[in-house]
Amino acid sequence: MAAQARIKPQRHILVVDDDRLVLAALAEGLRGAGYRVTGVAGGEDALASAGRDAPDLALLDVRMPGMNGIELGRRLREQFNVPFLFLSAYGDQDAVQRAVDEGALGYLVKPLDIYQIAPAIEAALTRAGEIRRLRASEGQLNAALAGSREISMAVGLLMMRDRINRQQAFELLRSNARSRRRPIAEIAEQLLSSAEDFYTVGNNASPPPRRKQPKA
């Protein structure tokens, strides 16, 4: 029986706009473009929705009564780690700067055409995925360094040897551990005690063989 093709899961987008006509039109257009969409008209409803089903990306109107888009973006990021783009009908440079300060991945000006904004949405989703992976990797690094003196020292050695930063050194050590299917702490210990392992970490190769001395 032929293997079933993998179906790419729909990306979930939260749209927040107090203008019901704009909200309905944008949500309908995004659904037509293949996204799963949740549309709400205010900040509190947006937070409640994100708490139940965190989206991959939020599109937030800047100017809304009550909780504005700037405040909503900050709370979505802090409470649910949701990335966001801002929507506005105004060429407001102050709003743009505030959006950037709050970590917005982009800024779209109304009126919106789905086919024109689709590339910006896809770029924001890609960037959001990269940020999530980086944060996860940094968390693993910090936990490993805090839990193992050997790993911390091995990372320091690799930083000096290859003139790379701490994150790169940790990824090098972890990659080597994966390729050997051994615990990273064990690889770190051997790196500290064995010149051979120090040479091979990062390239999975053995040191060059010593030349045999000619017989007299």
Secondary structure as GFF3:
##gff-version 3
##sequence-region A 1 216
A	DSSP	beta_strand	12	16	.	.	.	ID=ss1
A	DSSP	alpha_helix	20	32	.	.	.	ID=ss2
A	DSSP	beta_strand	36	40	.	.	.	ID=ss3
A	DSSP	alpha_helix	43	52	.	.	.	ID=ss4
A	DSSP	beta_strand	57	61	.	.	.	ID=ss5
A	DSSP	alpha_helix	69	80	.	.	.	ID=ss6
A	DSSP	beta_strand	84	88	.	.	.	ID=ss7
A	DSSP	alpha_helix	93	101	.	.	.	ID=ss8
A	DSSP	beta_strand	107	109	.	.	.	ID=ss9
A	DSSP	alpha_helix	114	147	.	.	.	ID=ss10
A	DSSP	alpha_helix	149	162	.	.	.	ID=ss11
A	DSSP	alpha_helix	166	180	.	.	.	ID=ss12
A	DSSP	alpha_helix	184	193	.	.	.	ID=ss13
A	DSSP	alpha_helix	195	200	.	.	.	ID=ss14
###
